[in-house]
Amino acid sequence: MKNRRFMSRKKCFKKGITALLAMILSMTLTFPPGMAFAFEKTADELRAEARLKKLESLRLALQEDGGVPLPSLNKYVEDEDALLILGKALFWDRRVGSDNITACASCHFHAGADNRVKNQLNPDILRIENVRDVDPDEELIKGFFYAAGAPDFEFSHPVADFGPNYTLVRDDFPFVTQVGDGDNVVEVNGTLGPAYGNTNDVASSQGVFLTKFTGIDEKLDPNLNTDTGIAELDPVWNVDGVVVRRVEPRNTPTVINAVFNFANFWDGRANPSFNGSNPFGRNDTGARILVAQGKKVSEKIVDLKPASLASQAVGPPLSKFEMSFFGRSWPDIGKKMVEMNPLQGQEIHPNDSVLPDDFDGTTYADLIKAAFKSELWDSDQLIELGAPDTFTFLQGQDSFAQRNGAFTVIDPKAAKKLNNAANTFSLMEANFSFFFGIAVMFYQATLISDQSPFDLWMEAEGDTVVEGFGQEEMFGLDVFLNKGKCVNCHGGPEFTNASVRNAQNGDNVIEPMIMGDLNAAFYDNGFYNIGVTPTVEDIGRGGADEFGFPLSWSRQYLFQAEGFLSKGDPPQPINFRIFGLPKQGLVCEPDKVDKKGNCKNDILGFIDADTGEFFPVCEDNDGDGACGPGGEDGEDIP
């Protein structure tokens, strides 16, 4: 499966595969019956090593932190108990999907992930051309960012019938069997494709049928409201002309512990800042929600962080691969859902820790009113919305970027005379993306695995026996910490450097580092390209959002500093605040420091821990001791 991180790191690049194999071997190591196995280090010695390298019981770490990393919701939320009920109900309600079958939980059912095996294949529609772009003058910004899309629409696995509606079996894996010296790929029409015996197909997650959205069929019983649409022949997902469900281009990761990720989705496109409308946070400078003050309704900018789970939540319900007929808007979902009884027709377990046995006439509107401040939903005015702004320039990529069009406030009596009533919404319906994102985030933040055998072992003392964490597991942890150096990338109690903790409120997300080619470069902390598959098959963090801006914060920084433009039409400069700027923690070149500790040449950089060599990062023109947007003395120059 081609889910991977962006940007090589020297230690990960050189030792990544070896460490991965060592970790797998150590964690699956079994010994013949009766054979004694003694691990040389004591449990307390190994715990001390783990803590020295910042591993800890997740439960203890959360106690020290005061809980999971969520933004302050006081400005928006009235009752957190109602918010939790709302979030869980929306996450599991099948009617959020256009087909009234597909819920968020459909892809997050099994330990928070997707364990389905039928019709789970995508031929790799995210593939790009094998053309690296290089700044012709300075060669500062390298990569595949400007490479054109080269989506693969043909399934390539040698097994017969491997494709739409196929049922995966154990023998289908691994997808790549021919490896070494590039033997796993061949040149194909300006890019790379799988060599014979391999495949670049992706085992992923099925969603909805390809259908054009035409409206909401509102029934006398709101629980029966349905999306209406026109089915289309899917050129990829059909079997002899019989359409099957579409399959998204990446496998669904688990939602367990997802609240700890500073950015979510495999490529990090779910922004740490939630803008109330779509996954792109600050990148979308036009995103707004609506608030009521008496009879006046006005727009409000939202910049809520850390809230990448909310940004993530509002993506799939509009995805034409995952949950939606294409052309549907968030206010459309609101119009369909607000008067429904939560989870109508779905069985709720009598011992559920959050939901009541039944909602006994309660509607989603009732839960929203209980959970959120009144200015977000309380208005007898109706809102006429223009066509939503959508952004779909990325070839082969589904578009999550949508925001409400221009709005007009209409008196309810006048609204009856409108011919385009389909574009008329209540304030609650117009803000439904905001309610959905916040509520689902709040529910997912309760899905924490903080009592694993490792957590319990870290909390123990001496040779206390912990079921599931014995001598073999201790040996595996030793490899993880030392010989394999897996902890270099899988750090902290969350086992990821992409965590909110490691991001340090966004200050530690742009990192200069020596790369696999022994040159210094910027990369996004926590996102690594370890070279498992060719980068062109899925550019991941190196790609763009639906506005054409780089997903990567380090690339955003370099683009802004060098005046590079987006891939949009027309191309745009970076005009939003970038996470990680100004870059802190840099030093002067050791022999260029004056008696006061200032840099004689204004050059800031970092020292490689392995070699002691100094690598310059920027010319600090504004004298603030950091690399980022300049002050009166001009821009800092990378």
N, C-alpha and C positions, 0 to 999 in steps of 0.2 A: 504494500500500500504506500502511496506516495505522500504521506503526511510527514513533513520534515521542517526543520528550522532553517533560517536564512543566515548566511555569512559563515565562512570557515574560521575557525580559531585554531591557532597553531597546535595546542595540546590536543584538542578534540580531533583535528584533522589527521595528526600523525598517529594517535593512539585510539581513535574512536572505534574502529572496527574491532581491534584487539580487545579493548575494554568491554565492548558490547558482548563479544563472545565469552570473555572471562566472567562477566556478570551473569550471563545466561547459564554457563556451566556451573558456576558456584551456587546459583540459586536453585538449580535443578539437580544438583549432585546427589546421587544416592549410593549407598554402600551395601555390599552383600550382607545378608542376615548374619548376625553374630560378629561382624567385623567391627572392632572398636575404632572410634574416631575421636582424637583428642586435639582440640585447638589450643595452640601454645599460649595465647594471651588470655588473661582473666577477663571476665565480663566487665569489671569496673575499669580496667585499663582500656578496653575497646570503647566503652561509653565515653571515657575522657577524650579519646581521640576523636570520636564522633562529635562531641560538643566543641572541641577545639576547631573543627571544620564546620561548625555552625549547624550541625544536625541536632534535632531535639524531638522529644515527644510533641506532636502537634497539639495535643490537649494542653500540655503545660505552656507551650508557646502562646496559645490563645488566651490562657488565663493571665499570662504576663502582659499581653497586648490589650486586654480588656474586651476580647471578642473578635469576631470575624471583621475584616476590613470593609466596612460599608460607609457611604457618605452620610453626612447629617441630613436627615429627611424632615426636620422640624418645620421648615418653611412650607412643605407640601402635604405632609401626612398628619391626619387627625388621630387615627387609632391603628396601632401596629398589629393588634390581634386581628382586626378586620382585614388589614392589608395582607397578612399571611394567608388567611382563608381565601381571599380573592386571588392571590398569586398561585396557590396550589390548584384551585379550581380551574383557572385559565390554562395552566400548564397541561392539565389532564383532559380538558374538554375537547372532544373530537370535532365540535362544530366550529372551532376557530379555523379549521381547514376548510377550503372552498367546497370540498367534496363531502363535508359533514362526517368524515371518517378519520382524517389525519390530524392528530393532535401533536403538540410539541413532544409529548411522551411517547409517541409512536416510534421515534428514533432514539429515545432515551429511556427505554423500558427496562433493560437488563443491566443492573448495576450502573444505571445512568447512561448506558451506551446502547449500541445497536447490535443485536446478535442474530438478526435475520439472515437467511442464506439464499432465499429465492429472489430473483430479479434485483440483484444488488451490484450490477456491473456498469461502469462508465468507461468508454473507450479512451478517455484522456482528452477532453475538450479544452483543457487549459494549456495544452502544449503551445510553445512559441517557436519562432524561427531561431536558428542557431547563429545569431548575429549579436556580438557584444558591441555596445556603444562606448566610445571613448572620447572625452573632451580633446579635440584635435590640437589645442594649444598647450594645455598644461598636463593633460592625461591624469587629471585629479579624480574624475568621477567615472568609474568603470562599472560595467554590468550589462544586464539584458533589459533594462527598464524600457528603452524605446523599441525593443524588438517587436515586430508585428506578430499577431496571433497566427498560429498554424494548427488549429484544433484538429485532433484526430477523431474522426467519426466512424472509423472501422474497427471492429473488435479483432484482436490479433492473436489470441491464445490458440495454440495448436489443437486443443481439444474441440471436437465437433460440437456444434450448437452452443459454444461458449459465447454468450451475449445476452440479449433481452430475454427475460423470463427463465434464464438458466438457474439451476439449483447448484450452489457450490458444494463441493465435497472436499475432504481432507487432502486427497491426492492432487487437487488443483494447485496447491501451494508447495513451494514458493513460486511466485509468478516469474521470477528471474532465476535461471539456472546456469546460464553461460556468463561467467564473470571473469574479470582480469584483463588488463591492458586494452580496455575498450571493446572486448569481444562481445559484450552484451548489447551493443548498439550498432546501427548502420546509418549511413546518410540517406535521408529521404526528403526530396523536394525542398532543399534549403534548410532542413532541420535534422533532427535525429529520430530514429525509430528503433523498435526492438529488433534484435537479430533473431534469426530462426531459432525456435525453441524457447524464446522469451516472449513476454508481452508487456506492454505499458498500460494495459487495462487496469482499472482501479476497482477494488472491492469496496463498495461505498454504501449508500443508503437510499432506498427508493422513496418516492414522494407521491405526486399527483399525476393525473393524466394531462397532457397538453391541451389546454382549453382557454379560449378567449372569454374574459369576464364581460358580461353584459348588464349586470345589475343585481339587486337584492329582491327576491320574491318574498314580500312580507305577508305573512299569513294572519288569520284572526287569532290563532294561537302562536305567539312569538317563538315558542320553543321549536316550531317547525319552519322558521325562516330559513331560506336556502339561497345560495349563490346561483345565479343563472349564467349560462355560458354556451359558447359554440365550440364543440369538440373539433380538433384539428388532427390531421394525420401527422404523427411524429415521424420525421425521417430517420431517426436513430432507434427509438424505442418502439418497435413494432415487430411482430412475428408474422411474416407473410401477409402484411397489410392489416393485421389485427393489432391495434394499439395496446401497449402495456404501460404501466406507470414509469415515469421518468426517474432517473437516478442521478443524484447530484454528483459533482466531480470529486468530492472528498468524503471520506468516511466520517461518521458522526462520533466525536469523542465523548467521553463521559462527562456528565454535569457534576459528578461527585468532586468536591473540592475546587470547582471552577471559580468560586468566589475569590480564590487566592490569586488568580491570574490578573496581572495588571492590564493586559490586552487579551481578548478572547478571539475565537476561531483559530484555525491552524496557521493562518497568515497574519493574525493579529489585527484584522480589519475592524473588529469590534473595539471601538476607541475607549480609552479610560474615562473620557468625558462623555456623559450622556446628554444629547441635545434635545431629547424629547420626541424626536421624529424618526431617526434612522441610526444605523450603526456607526456613523462617521464622525460624531462628536464635533470638535472644533474645525475639522476639515470642511464642514458644510457651514459656511458663514451665513447662509440664508435660512437655517432651520429656526422655527419659532413654535411656541405653544400659545394658546389664547387664555386670557384671564378676564373675569367679569368684575366690574366695579359699578354697582347699581345697574343701570341700563346700558352702560358703556362697556364694550368689549375691546380689548387691545391685545397686541402681541407682546410676548415676553421671551427673552433669550434665556435658555437653560444651559448651564455649564456645570453639571453635577459630577463629582469625582471623589474617590475612585468608584466608577460605576460601569465598568465594561460589561458586566453581566446584563445590565439594562440595555446597553447598546446591542449586545448579542441577541437579546430576546426579541427585539423588534425587526430582526432581519428575516428569519424563516417564514413568518406568516404572510409575507408578500412575495416569497420566492416561487417562481414558476416551475422550479424543480422540486421544492419541498412541500409547500402547503397551499399554494394559491393558484387560482386561475389568473393568467397574466392580464394586467390592467386594473387590478383591484387596488383600492387605497385603504389606508388605515381608518378614515372616517366611514368607509363602506363596512369594514369589519365591526366598527362601533355600532352602526345602525342595525346590523344583523344581531349583535350579541346583547346589547344593554338590557333589553326587556326579557331576556331568557332566564329561566331558572337554572342555576349552575348545575352542570353534569346531569341534566335531565336525560333519563334513559340509560345512564351508566350506573353500575352498582358501586356503592361506597362501602368499604369494609367497616363493619360495626366497631372495630377497635382502632380506626384511623385516629392518629394523634392530633390532627388539625381540623378535619372536616366533620360537620355534623352528619348524623345518619341520613337525613334528607334535609333539603333547604326549606321545605314547608312554606312555599309561596314566595320565598326570598328571591330577588332578581339580582343580576349583576349590577344594575343601577343602584339597588339598595346597598350592596357591598361597597361600591365606589363612593356613595354618599357617606357611608360610615368611615371609610378609610382615608379619604382625601379632604383637604380644605375646600370650603364651599365655593371660593372664587374660581376654582377650576372646573366646576360643573353646574353651579346654581345660576341659571339665567333663563327667563322665558323668551328671550330673543332667539331667533334662528339664524344660522350662519350659512350663507351661500358661498360655496367655495368654487373657484375656478378649477380648471383641469389641473391635477397634481403635476408638479415638476418632477420628471424622471430623467435618469441619466444612464444610458445603456451603451456607451461607446465601446466598451471592452468586448472584443470578439470572443465568443464562446463562454463569456462569464455572465452568470445571472446578475441581475441588478437589484440591489437592496436599497439603492439611493432614491428615496422619494420624499418629497415634502409637500404639504398642502399648498394649493395655489392661492392666489389673492382672495381675500375674504371680504364679504359685505354683510353687515348686520341687518336683519330683516324683521320687521314686526310680524308676529305670528299670523295676524289677520291678513296681512299682505302676502304672506308666504303661500296661502291657499290659491292665490291667483297665478302663481308661477307655473310655467310650463315645464321647467327643468327641475322638478322637485327632487329628482335623483341626486342633484348637487346641493341639496339643502339639508343641514344637519343641526342637531342640538349642540350646545357647547360640550356636553359630555361625549357625544359621538365624535366631535371634531378633535377632542383631546385624547381619544382612546389609545393612541400609540404611547402617550406618556403614562397613562394608568397601567397599561399592559407591561411596559418595560420596568417600571418601578416595582410593581407587584410581583412579577415573575422573578426578578432579581432577589427580592426579599425572601421569597420561598426557596429559591435555589441556594441562598446563603445558609439555609438550615441543613443542607445535604453535605455533611462533613464526616470524613472517616478518621476520627481522632482516637480510636480505641483499637487500632490494629495490633497484631503481635509485636511489631517494632515499637509502637508507642508504649505499650505496656512494659516491654523489656527496658526501654530507656527510663521509665519511671521506677523500675525495680532497683534493688541494691544487691551487691554481691552475686552469688550464684543462684539467686531465686529462680525457680523454674517457671518459665512462661510458655504456655502451650503455643506451639507454632513458631517459636524462636529459640532453637537449640544450637548445638555445636556447628551444624552445617550452615545455618543462617548466619552465625557469627563469622564463620569463614567467608561467606559471601559478602558480608558487610565490610570485612577487612579488605577484600579485593576492591569493593566499591570505593572505599576511602583512599586506598594507597596505590597498589599496583595498577589497578584499572583507571584510577583518577576520575571515575564517573561523577564524583561529587563536584568536579570543576564546573559542570554544566547543570547537574541535578542537585542544586544546593538548597540549604535551609530545611526547616521542618516540612515544607511543601514539596521538596524534591524537585524544584525548578527554579532557575535563575530568572524566569519571566514572572516572578511573583510580585505582588504589591509590596511585600516586605523588602525585597531586594531592589525594587524600583525606587524606593525612598522618595515617595511622593512625586515621582517623575524626574528627580535630579540624577538618577543613576541608570538612565536607559540608553544614553549614547556613550559608547565606550570605545576609546582608541585601543588597538591591540595589534600584535604581530600576527599576521595571517599565515596560512599554509605555504604561501610563496615567499615567506620571510620578509615581506614588506609590511609597513605600518598602514593601517586603514581604520575607518570607523565601522562599527557594526552595532546592531541593536542588541543590548544585553538580554540574554535569555533565548535568542533566536539563532539557530545554527544550521548551516548546510553541511552535513557530515558526509556528503558525497555518496549516499546509498544508491541514488538514481541520478541520471543526468539532469542538471538544473533546468534545461529547456522543457522537460516534461511537466514541470509545475514550478514556476518561478517563486511562488510562495510570498515571503515577506519582501522580496525584491520587486514585486509588482506594484500596481496602482489601484487606487480606489476608483469608484465610478465617476468621480469628477476629474480624473486624470492625474491626481496628486500622488506622489510616492506614499506607500504605506509605511515605509521605514522612516523612523525619526532621524536617523543619521543621514539618510539621503535627502530628507527634507531640509536639514541644516545645510548640507553642501549645495543643494539647489538654490536655497535662498541666498547664500553667500555669493555664489557664482552667477546668479541671475538666470539660472536655467528655468524653463517653463514646463507646465504640465502637458500631458498628452491630450488635453481637451480640445475642443473646437469652438472658439479660438483658444490657443494655449494661454494659460494664466500663470502669473507669478504666485509664489507661496505668500498668502496674505493672512495667515492665521498664526496664533502662538504655538510654537513647537515644543513638545515635551522634551525635557532634557537640556534646554538652553536657559541661561548660559551654562556651558559645560564646566563643572567645578573639579577641584582636586588635581589640577595640573601643576607642573613645576617648571622652573627655569632650567636651562642647560647648566649643569653643575659649575662649569668654569666661566659662566656669564652672569654671575650673581655679584652685585655690589655689596658694600659694607652694610647697607640698610636692608639687604635681602631682596632687593628689586632686580628685575631682569635688565641687564644692560642693553640688550637688543630687542626687548619686548616679545621674545619668542617663548611661548609656553608649549610644553609637551609632556611626555611620560617616559619613564625609564623601564625597559623590559626587565622583568624580575629574573629571567633566566640568564641574560647576557650582561646586564648592567648598562646596555647601550641606550643613549638618549634619542628619542624620536620626536621631532617637532610636530605640533598640532595646529597652532595658529599664531598669527602676529597680533598681539593684544594692543590694538590701536587706542582703545578707550581706557586702558590702564586699570580695568576693574579686577584683574587677576583671574579672569575666566574667559572662555571662548564662547562667543555668542553675538547677538545683535549689538552693534556699537552704540556709543553715546555721542557726546559732542565732538569727540576726536575722530569719529568715523567708524565704519564697520570693521569688526575683527576679520582678518583674512585667513581662511584655513590654509 
